[in-house]
Amino acid sequence: MLGLLYYLWNQETNEIFNEKLFILLAIFSISCLLLAIVLRFKKTIVYEEGARRDGTVKWFNPNKGFGFIEQDTGDDIFVHQSEILQAGFRFLNLGDRVEFELGTGKKGPVALKVTRTQAADPEKYPNFNEEPEEALINKISETQLN
């Protein structure tokens, strides 16, 4: 826009609207139109912090201590083991139904205060384990102590 004003200010001929000006106006108009279209259809996600949500555990790695929950709305959300409200070794199984609060992390929304509302169906999820292996628990406990 400033370039267009500069161009009009420095006109050397008496023709106010010439071919170059029309080209600049056309490019400017098309750019504005494309920007408006992109902004209109851009996917924006609004998260209401503190709201309790339901979801299903999509993936969780007890070695790494984090995973992802698929919300009932379809969006995936990050979960860290420190936010699982469970006594002892905190873990989630694939397919567990959970309830959680939405929060904001460094890279976007995260699950807070996660509670298991329903255990996964072992027939539906073949990788289901009621409890993680004892060796895995000992290994993780040792690394946390060091």
Sequence and secondary structure as in RCSB ss.txt:
>XXXX:A:sequence
MLGLLYYLWNQETNEIFNEKLFILLAIFSISCLLLAIVLRFKKTIVYEEGARRDGTVKWFNPNKGFGFIEQDTGD
DIFVHQSEILQAGFRFLNLGDRVEFELGTGKKGPVALKVTRTQAADPEKYPNFNEEPEEALINKISETQLN
>XXXX:A:secstr
 HHHHHHHHT  SS SS HHHHHHHHHHHHHHHHHHHHHHH       TT EEEEEEEEEETTTTEEEEEETTS 
EEEEEGGGB  SSS    TT EEEEEEEEETTEEEEEEEEEEE   TTT TT  SS  HHHHHHHHHHHH 
